[in-house]
Amino acid sequence: MTALTLKPAAAAGQRADAIVVGVAKGAKGPVVAPGAEIVDEAFGGKLAAVLETLGASGGEGETTKLPVTSGLKAPVVLAVGLGAVPEDSDGGAKSAAYGPDQLRRAAGAAARALTGTKKAVVALPAEDAEAAEAIAEGIALGSYSFDAYKGSGKKDGGKDAKDAKGPLGEAAVLVAKPRDKAFKAAIERATAVAAEVNRSRDLINTPPNDLTPEAFAAVASAAAKEHGIKVQVLDEKALTKGGYGGILGVGAGSAAGPRLVKLSYTHSKAKKHLAYVGKGITYDSGGISLKPAGHNETMKCDMSGAAAVFAAVVAAARLGLEVNVTGWLALAENMPSGSATRPGDVLRMYSGKTVEVLNTDAEGRLVLADALWKASEDKPDAIVDVATLTGAMVLALGKRTFGVMANDDAFRTSIHEIAEEVGEPSWPMPLPADLKKGMESPTADIANMGERMGGGLVAGLFLQEFVGEGITWAHLDIAGPAFNEGGPFGYTPKGGTGSAVRTLVRLAERTASGDLG
């Protein structure tokens, strides 16, 4: 990951391979953002005019490179668009008016544009620690690349790798007071959180032949040991003995056996306990209800929820948060075979409830149901599950927004606000009681399918049946934003995105500080 440091604002003139400045979209053309004063001087106070001549407008994510002839020790200036300029009474740009995610996205776009660059100085508006953190996080997330499988059989991205350029090597974020404790803490947090988001991205991008449930459990165990997190792994034998019919039923068709992993981060001063539950289908063929052509190619990403939970627990440990966080990774591979669960089969879940399986491609709710009931036994203050659960949620909210459902309106609102705060678009969704009727089964206690319309809400209602009584619970359906099949944008790469990690981390921080009841 890109090495991040803090430097005084005057360091804009220091030696580097490139210097990054911000430019906003003004009413009469591009406006140079605060932080770029030294660079503007090097261009005779005409940096905005030069950029406009080159076609730059200051639009969000736009990048323009300019050669430097004199006045700076960096040979290249990269101007990155911040979007609409915030105006004061004099019509100028105010540094503090740029929002954190506006800065985060710009920094990410700059980092991507500087792929292969060894060292950059970043002179974006960083008036306070919050802004500096956003910039640093954007750089670290935007610099992400996954090249473990590129090159001549090398897994280390060596000299023969096709993507030989590599990410941005080092970035110095320019601030007014680099030695200030608040700025230092901001950079440390940005580094830790971004590293865990990128860890989740690596897992999501790993081919399913290498990331089986057993392999995922091994990765989680190794990280847990490194960061002082207690870990427990239930294999097929333990799952059978414990009666985890949902996880076993989904994994029955695969030669790679399922796992349930428990990660426990505790703090001696913690007053609250959060449980995070992640769907970890390491590959989803749909099972006997096989997915149609064109829908299988990216199904390695169906473990994105478990990756997010895993990363969030590790981040909580790295940050030393005064809250207990337990992560549950429900891991299985959903494959068709002679031993696979069939439509019409009935599974007895860990809770004791029976479920008639009408569609084996509605498997995520089955593994989550077992994990939710198990998590409920610890009586946490709140449970949040994260899953790439339904295509219906993508139809409802698109590819960049996840849905939030909950059994408590205030908790749902809090998670929505937290997600928006950290730059993860979300939308609160209802749990209409009338949709429960569609899941009635003549054979079992409940069916795993209901009405087709409102399918994402039906899935949420199913999960709610497996949450312990009196426990506050929320469900995040990240099916849309978890995997980006289009081109990269802002700090979001192509492929695994790490969706929901930052929301879970901020929820843990807010809980630790007592901001959540």
C-alpha positions in Angstrom: 0.0 0.0 0.0 1.1 3.6 -0.7 3.3 4.9 2.2 1.6 8.0 3.7 3.4 10.9 5.4 2.5 14.4 6.6 4.5 17.4 5.5 4.2 21.2 6.1 2.3 23.2 3.5 5.6 24.8 2.4 6.8 21.4 1.2 5.0 22.0 -2.0 8.4 23.0 -3.4 10.2 19.9 -2.3 11.6 17.3 -4.7 9.1 14.7 -5.9 8.0 13.0 -9.1 4.7 14.9 -9.1 2.7 17.4 -7.2 -1.1 17.1 -6.9 -3.3 20.1 -6.7 -7.1 20.6 -6.6 -9.1 22.5 -9.1 -12.8 23.2 -8.7 -15.5 23.9 -11.3 -16.5 27.6 -11.0 -19.2 29.6 -12.8 -16.7 31.1 -15.2 -14.2 28.3 -15.5 -11.8 26.3 -13.3 -10.8 27.7 -9.9 -7.6 26.7 -8.2 -8.3 25.2 -4.8 -6.5 26.1 -1.5 -3.2 24.3 -1.0 -2.0 25.1 -4.6 -0.7 28.6 -3.9 3.0 27.8 -4.5 2.2 25.9 -7.7 0.0 28.8 -8.9 2.9 31.1 -8.3 5.2 28.9 -10.4 2.8 29.4 -13.3 2.8 33.2 -12.8 -0.6 33.1 -11.1 -2.2 31.7 -14.2 -2.6 28.0 -13.3 -6.3 28.1 -13.8 -6.0 29.8 -17.2 -3.5 27.2 -18.3 -5.7 24.4 -17.2 -8.7 25.9 -19.0 -6.6 26.2 -22.1 -5.9 22.4 -21.8 -9.6 21.7 -21.6 -9.9 21.2 -17.8 -13.1 22.3 -16.2 -12.6 21.2 -12.5 -15.3 18.5 -12.9 -15.2 15.8 -10.3 -12.5 13.1 -11.0 -11.1 15.0 -14.0 -7.3 14.8 -14.1 -4.9 17.0 -16.1 -1.1 16.7 -16.2 1.1 19.7 -16.8 4.9 19.8 -17.3 6.8 22.2 -15.0 9.4 24.4 -16.5 10.6 26.3 -13.4 9.8 27.3 -9.8 9.1 23.7 -8.6 11.3 20.6 -7.9 8.6 18.3 -9.3 8.6 17.8 -13.1 4.9 17.2 -13.3 1.8 18.9 -11.8 -1.4 16.8 -11.6 -4.6 18.9 -11.3 -7.5 16.8 -10.1 -11.1 18.0 -10.3 -13.0 18.5 -7.1 -16.4 19.3 -8.7 -18.5 22.4 -8.0 -16.7 25.1 -6.2 -18.0 26.1 -2.7 -18.4 29.9 -2.8 -18.0 32.5 -0.1 -19.3 36.0 -0.2 -16.4 37.0 -2.5 -17.0 34.2 -4.9 -13.7 32.4 -4.0 -13.2 28.8 -2.8 -13.2 28.0 0.9 -10.9 25.2 2.0 -13.1 24.0 4.8 -16.1 23.9 2.5 -14.8 20.8 0.6 -16.5 17.8 2.0 -14.5 14.7 3.2 -15.8 12.4 0.5 -15.3 15.1 -2.2 -11.6 15.2 -1.1 -11.4 11.4 -0.8 -12.7 10.9 -4.3 -10.3 13.5 -5.7 -7.4 12.0 -3.9 -8.3 8.5 -5.2 -8.6 9.7 -8.8 -5.2 11.4 -8.4 -3.6 8.2 -7.0 -4.9 6.2 -10.0 -3.6 8.8 -12.4 -0.2 8.5 -10.8 0.2 4.7 -11.1 3.8 3.9 -11.5 5.0 7.1 -9.8 7.5 6.7 -7.0 6.8 9.8 -4.9 4.1 12.5 -5.0 3.3 15.6 -2.9 -0.4 16.1 -2.4 -1.4 19.7 -2.0 -5.2 19.3 -1.8 -7.2 21.4 0.7 -6.4 20.0 4.1 -7.3 22.7 6.6 -8.2 20.3 9.4 -7.5 16.7 10.5 -10.7 15.4 9.0 -9.8 16.7 5.6 -6.3 15.3 5.9 -7.7 11.9 6.8 -10.0 11.9 3.9 -7.2 12.8 1.5 -4.9 10.1 2.9 -7.7 7.5 2.8 -8.5 8.4 -0.8 -4.9 8.0 -1.8 -4.5 4.6 -0.1 -7.7 3.3 -1.5 -7.2 4.8 -5.0 -3.7 3.3 -5.2 -5.0 -0.3 -4.8 -4.1 -2.8 -7.4 -4.5 -6.6 -7.5 -1.7 -8.2 -9.6 -1.0 -11.4 -7.6 -1.9 -13.5 -10.6 -0.3 -11.5 -13.4 3.1 -12.2 -15.0 5.1 -15.4 -15.7 3.6 -17.5 -13.0 4.7 -15.1 -10.3 2.4 -14.3 -7.4 4.5 -11.4 -6.1 4.0 -8.9 -9.0 7.7 -9.2 -9.9 9.6 -7.7 -12.8 7.9 -10.0 -15.3 4.4 -9.0 -14.2 2.2 -7.5 -16.9 1.2 -4.7 -14.6 4.8 -3.7 -14.1 4.1 -0.1 -13.1 2.6 -0.8 -9.7 0.7 1.6 -7.6 1.8 5.0 -6.4 4.8 4.4 -4.0 4.8 7.3 -1.5 2.6 10.3 -0.9 3.2 13.2 1.3 0.0 15.0 2.4 0.6 18.7 2.9 -1.0 20.2 6.0 -0.6 23.3 8.2 0.6 21.5 11.3 2.1 18.1 10.4 3.2 17.4 14.0 -0.2 18.1 15.5 -1.5 15.0 17.3 -4.9 15.3 15.6 -3.3 15.2 12.2 -1.1 12.3 13.1 -4.0 10.3 14.5 -6.0 11.0 11.4 -3.2 9.6 9.1 -2.8 6.6 11.4 -6.6 5.9 11.2 -6.7 6.4 7.4 -3.8 4.0 7.0 -5.3 1.3 9.2 -8.8 1.5 7.7 -7.6 1.6 4.1 -5.3 -1.4 4.7 -8.3 -3.4 5.9 -10.5 -2.3 3.0 -7.8 -3.3 0.7 -7.4 -6.7 2.5 -11.1 -7.3 1.8 -10.6 -6.3 -1.8 -7.8 -8.9 -2.1 -10.0 -11.6 -0.8 -12.9 -10.7 -3.1 -10.6 -10.7 -6.1 -8.9 -14.0 -5.3 -10.0 -16.8 -7.7 -12.4 -19.3 -6.0 -10.1 -22.2 -6.7 -7.7 -20.6 -4.3 -10.2 -19.1 -1.8 -12.2 -22.1 -0.6 -14.0 -21.9 2.7 -11.1 -23.7 4.3 -8.6 -21.3 2.8 -10.6 -18.3 3.8 -10.8 -19.6 7.4 -7.0 -20.1 7.3 -6.5 -16.4 6.2 -8.8 -15.2 9.0 -7.0 -17.3 11.6 -3.6 -16.0 10.6 -4.7 -12.4 10.8 -6.5 -13.0 14.1 -3.2 -14.3 15.6 -1.3 -11.3 14.3 -3.7 -8.8 15.8 -4.6 -10.5 19.1 -8.1 -11.6 18.1 -9.5 -14.9 19.4 -10.6 -17.2 16.6 -12.7 -20.4 16.5 -13.2 -22.4 13.3 -16.1 -24.9 13.0 -15.4 -27.5 10.3 -17.9 -30.0 8.8 -17.6 -32.4 11.7 -18.3 -29.6 14.3 -21.1 -28.1 12.1 -22.7 -31.5 11.9 -22.5 -32.1 15.6 -23.9 -28.6 16.3 -26.8 -28.9 13.9 -26.0 -26.1 11.5 -28.3 -27.3 8.8 -28.3 -24.1 6.8 -24.5 -23.9 6.3 -24.2 -27.7 5.7 -27.1 -27.7 3.3 -25.6 -25.0 1.1 -22.1 -26.6 1.2 -23.4 -30.2 0.6 -22.8 -30.1 -3.2 -19.2 -29.0 -3.0 -16.0 -31.0 -2.5 -14.8 -28.0 -0.5 -16.4 -28.3 2.9 -18.1 -25.3 4.7 -16.8 -23.4 7.7 -18.1 -21.1 10.4 -15.5 -18.8 11.7 -15.8 -16.7 14.9 -13.5 -13.8 15.4 -13.6 -12.1 18.8 -12.0 -8.7 19.5 -12.3 -7.6 23.1 -11.2 -4.5 25.0 -10.9 -4.3 28.8 -12.8 -1.0 28.9 -15.6 -2.0 26.5 -19.2 -1.3 27.6 -20.9 -2.5 24.5 -20.8 -5.6 22.3 -21.4 -5.6 18.5 -21.8 -8.8 16.4 -21.1 -8.6 12.7 -22.2 -11.5 10.5 -21.0 -11.9 6.9 -22.2 -14.0 4.0 -19.2 -16.0 2.7 -20.2 -17.9 -0.4 -16.7 -18.4 -1.9 -18.3 -19.3 -5.2 -22.0 -19.4 -6.1 -23.1 -21.4 -9.1 -26.7 -21.3 -7.9 -26.5 -25.0 -6.9 -29.2 -27.2 -8.5 -31.1 -23.9 -9.4 -28.1 -23.1 -11.7 -27.5 -19.5 -12.6 -28.1 -18.7 -16.3 -25.2 -18.0 -18.7 -23.6 -14.6 -18.0 -24.3 -14.6 -14.3 -21.6 -17.0 -13.1 -18.4 -15.2 -14.1 -18.2 -12.8 -11.1 -19.6 -15.1 -8.4 -16.3 -15.3 -6.6 -17.5 -12.0 -5.1 -20.4 -13.7 -3.2 -18.2 -13.7 -0.1 -17.9 -9.9 0.0 -20.0 -9.7 3.2 -17.7 -12.1 5.1 -14.7 -10.2 3.7 -16.2 -6.9 5.0 -16.9 -8.4 8.5 -13.4 -9.9 8.7 -11.7 -6.6 7.7 -13.9 -4.6 10.1 -13.0 -6.8 13.1 -9.3 -6.5 12.3 -9.6 -2.7 11.9 -11.3 -2.5 15.3 -8.3 -4.3 16.8 -5.7 -2.2 15.0 -7.4 1.0 16.2 -7.8 -0.4 19.7 -11.5 0.6 19.9 -13.1 0.4 23.4 -15.9 -1.9 22.2 -16.2 -5.7 21.9 -16.6 -6.8 18.3 -17.4 -10.4 17.3 -17.3 -11.3 13.6 -19.0 -14.4 12.2 -18.0 -15.6 8.8 -20.5 -18.1 7.3 -18.4 -19.8 4.6 -19.6 -22.3 2.0 -19.3 -23.0 -1.7 -22.6 -23.5 -3.5 -22.2 -26.1 -6.2 -24.4 -28.6 -8.1 -23.7 -32.3 -7.7 -25.2 -35.6 -6.7 -25.0 -34.6 -3.0 -26.3 -31.1 -3.4 -29.4 -29.8 -1.7 -32.4 -30.0 -4.0 -35.4 -27.6 -4.5 -38.0 -29.2 -2.2 -35.6 -30.4 0.4 -36.2 -29.3 4.0 -33.3 -28.2 6.2 -33.3 -28.1 10.0 -31.5 -24.9 11.0 -29.2 -24.3 14.0 -32.2 -22.5 15.6 -34.3 -25.6 15.3 -36.6 -24.1 12.7 -37.1 -26.0 9.5 -36.8 -24.4 6.1 -38.2 -25.7 2.8 -35.6 -24.9 0.1 -37.6 -23.7 -3.0 -34.5 -22.2 -4.8 -31.0 -23.3 -4.1 -29.8 -20.0 -5.5 -31.3 -18.3 -2.4 -28.5 -19.8 -0.4 -27.0 -16.7 1.3 -30.0 -16.4 3.7 -29.5 -20.0 4.7 -25.9 -19.7 5.9 -26.7 -16.3 7.5 -29.6 -17.7 9.4 -27.4 -20.2 11.2 -24.8 -17.6 11.9 -27.3 -15.0 13.1 -28.9 -17.4 15.6 -25.4 -18.4 16.8 -24.4 -14.8 17.2 -27.6 -14.1 19.1 -26.6 -16.6 21.8 -23.9 -14.1 23.0 -26.6 -11.5 23.6 -24.8 -8.6 21.9 -26.1 -5.1 22.0 -26.6 -5.2 18.3 -26.1 -7.5 15.3 -25.4 -6.3 11.8 -25.2 -8.7 8.9 -23.6 -7.9 5.6 -24.3 -9.8 2.4 -24.4 -9.7 -1.4 -27.8 -11.1 -1.0 -30.2 -10.3 -3.8 -30.3 -9.1 -7.3 -33.6 -7.4 -6.4 -31.6 -4.9 -4.4 -29.5 -4.0 -7.4 -32.6 -3.5 -9.4 -34.0 -1.2 -6.7 -30.9 0.8 -5.8 -28.4 0.4 -8.7 -24.8 -0.7 -8.5 -23.4 1.9 -6.1 -25.9 2.0 -3.2 -26.6 -0.7 -0.6 -29.9 -1.2 1.2 -30.3 -1.0 5.0 -33.0 -2.9 6.7 -33.5 -3.2 10.5 -35.9 -4.2 13.3 -35.3 -0.8 14.9 -36.0 2.4 12.9 -33.5 4.5 14.9 -30.7 1.9 14.4 -31.5 1.8 10.7 -31.3 5.6 10.5 -28.0 5.6 12.4 -26.4 3.1 10.0 -27.7 5.0 7.0 -26.2 8.3 8.4 -22.9 6.6 9.3 -22.6 5.1 5.8 -23.2 8.4 4.1 -20.7 10.0 6.5 -17.9 7.7 5.4 -18.8 7.9 1.7 -20.6 4.6 1.2 -24.0 5.4 -0.4 -26.9 3.6 1.3 -30.6 3.8 1.5 -33.0 2.7 4.3 -35.5 0.1 3.2 -38.7 -1.2 4.9 -39.6 -4.7 6.1 -43.3 -4.9 5.2 -45.0 -7.6 7.3 -47.4 -8.5 4.5 -44.6 -10.0 2.5 -44.1 -12.7 5.2 -47.1 -14.6 3.9 -45.3 -15.5 0.7 -42.8 -17.5 2.7 -45.4 -19.8 4.2 -44.7 -23.5 3.5 -47.0 -26.4 3.7 -44.1 -28.7 4.7 -41.8 -26.6 6.9 -41.8 -23.7 9.3 -40.8 -21.3 6.5 -39.7 -21.4 2.9 -36.5 -19.7 1.7 -38.4 -17.9 -1.1 -41.4 -15.6 -1.1 -42.9 -13.1 -3.5 -40.7 -12.2 -6.5 -41.6 -8.5 -6.2 -39.8 -6.9 -3.3 -37.4 -9.9 -3.3 -34.7 -7.9 -1.4 -37.2 -7.1 1.4 -38.4 -10.7 1.5 -34.8 -11.8 2.1 -34.6 -9.3 5.0 -37.8 -10.6 6.5 -36.4 -14.2 6.3 -33.3 -13.2 8.1 -35.3 -11.4 10.8 -36.8 -14.8 11.8 -33.4 -15.9 13.0 -32.4 -12.9 15.1 -32.7 -13.5 18.9 -35.6 -12.0 20.7 -35.0 -8.4 21.9 -31.7 -7.9 20.0 -31.3 -4.9 17.8 -30.4 -6.0 14.3 -29.7 -4.5 10.9 -29.1 -6.1 7.5 -26.9 -4.5 4.8 -27.6 -5.9 1.3 -24.4 -4.9 -0.6 -25.2 -6.8 -3.8 -24.8 -3.6 -5.9 -21.6 -1.9 -4.8 -19.6 -5.0 -3.6 -18.1 -5.7 -7.0 -17.4 -3.1 -9.7 -17.6 -4.6 -13.2 -17.2 -1.2 -14.9 -14.3 1.1 -15.0 -12.6 2.5 -11.8 -13.8 5.8 -10.4 -12.7 8.0 -7.6 -11.0 5.7 -5.1 -13.1 2.7 -6.3 -11.2 0.1 -8.4 -12.5 -2.4 -10.9 -13.4 -5.6 -9.1 -13.8 -6.0 -5.4 -14.6 -2.7 -3.7 -14.6 -3.5 0.1 -18.1 -2.1 0.4 -19.4 -1.7 4.0 -16.0 -2.1 5.7 -15.8 1.6 6.5 -19.4 1.7 7.7 -18.8 -1.2 10.1 -15.7 0.4 11.4 -17.3 3.8 12.0 -20.3 2.1 13.7 -17.8 0.4 16.1 -16.1 3.8 16.7 -19.4 5.5 17.4 -20.5 2.7 19.7 -17.2 2.8 21.6 -17.6 6.6 22.1 -21.1 6.1 23.5 -22.8 8.0 20.5 -25.1 5.1 19.9 -27.6 3.9 22.6 
